[in-house]
Amino acid sequence: MELTQQEMHYLAMNIVGEELKEQGYEFLGVNSDLKKNPQFVALKDKTIHFVLVRAVQFPDDPALFDQGLINKMIDHAKAREAKLAYAGVGLGHGADYGKPPLKDQAYTQVYSGLKWLL
């Protein structure tokens, strides 16, 4: 059975969350709701960081983002003197990235790390 959009979102958040943890960020808030932004509010070096996480599957490009949403989030971050990053995660089946990821099976990821926008 294919992963739902929410399950793909959880998986992408786990991937990004592990990276943030490894880089020494302290989580102040985590929001796994697809319609709420940002997904992570974290603290590092006495600065607040907002991280937007998006999960996509082939043929969508994980590096592309909704510019309207980004503009709103930039305003939100500026008002709070925070930094803003985007994390796009492409997910596919373990044996073939062109196929959707399946429950309880290996998956392939395309993730280039955080893209700092502010």
C-alpha positions in Angstrom: 0.0 0.0 0.0 1.3 3.5 -0.9 2.2 6.0 1.8 -0.4 8.7 2.3 0.6 12.3 1.9 0.5 12.7 5.7 2.8 9.6 6.1 5.2 11.0 3.6 5.2 14.3 5.5 6.0 12.5 8.8 8.8 10.6 7.1 10.2 13.9 5.6 10.0 15.5 9.0 11.9 12.7 10.6 14.7 13.0 8.0 14.9 16.8 8.5 14.5 16.5 12.3 17.5 14.2 12.5 19.6 16.6 10.5 18.6 19.5 12.8 19.4 17.4 15.9 22.8 16.4 14.6 23.6 20.1 13.9 22.8 21.0 17.5 19.4 22.7 17.2 17.1 22.7 20.2 13.4 22.1 19.3 11.0 24.7 20.7 8.1 23.5 18.6 7.3 20.7 16.2 4.1 20.8 14.0 3.3 17.8 11.9 0.0 19.1 10.5 0.2 19.4 6.7 -1.6 22.8 6.7 0.4 24.4 9.6 3.7 26.2 9.1 6.5 26.1 10.0 7.0 22.5 10.9 10.0 23.1 13.1 10.7 26.1 15.4 14.2 25.6 16.8 16.9 27.5 18.7 20.6 27.6 17.9 23.2 30.2 18.9 20.4 32.2 20.6 18.5 32.6 17.3 15.1 31.3 16.4 15.0 29.2 13.2 11.8 28.3 11.3 12.0 25.3 9.0 9.4 24.5 6.4 9.3 20.8 5.4 7.7 19.5 2.2 7.5 15.9 1.0 7.0 15.2 -2.7 7.3 12.2 -4.9 8.5 11.8 -8.5 8.1 13.6 -10.9 7.8 16.6 -8.5 11.1 18.4 -7.7 11.8 18.6 -4.0 13.8 21.8 -4.5 10.7 23.8 -5.8 8.5 25.6 -3.3 5.4 27.7 -3.2 6.7 31.3 -3.5 3.5 32.7 -2.0 3.9 30.6 1.1 7.6 31.5 1.3 6.8 35.2 1.1 4.3 34.9 4.0 6.8 32.9 6.0 9.6 35.5 5.3 7.4 38.2 6.7 6.5 36.0 9.7 10.2 35.3 10.4 11.3 38.9 10.0 8.7 40.0 12.5 10.2 37.6 15.0 13.8 38.2 14.1 14.1 34.6 13.1 15.9 32.7 10.3 13.9 30.7 7.8 14.8 27.5 5.9 13.1 25.3 3.4 13.6 21.5 3.4 12.2 19.7 0.4 12.4 15.9 0.5 11.7 13.7 -2.5 10.5 10.2 -1.6 10.2 7.1 -3.8 10.1 3.4 -3.6 13.4 1.8 -2.5 14.0 -0.1 -5.7 12.7 2.6 -8.1 12.5 6.3 -7.2 10.0 6.8 -10.0 7.5 4.7 -8.1 5.7 5.8 -4.9 7.0 4.8 -1.5 5.2 1.8 0.0 4.3 1.1 3.7 6.8 -1.2 5.4 9.2 -1.2 2.5 12.5 0.5 1.8 12.3 4.0 0.3 14.6 6.3 -1.7 15.1 9.9 -0.7 16.3 12.9 -2.5 17.2 15.6 0.0 19.8 18.3 -0.5 19.7 19.7 3.0 18.3 23.0 4.3 17.9 25.9 1.9 18.3 29.1 3.9 15.9 31.8 2.7 16.4 34.4 5.4 
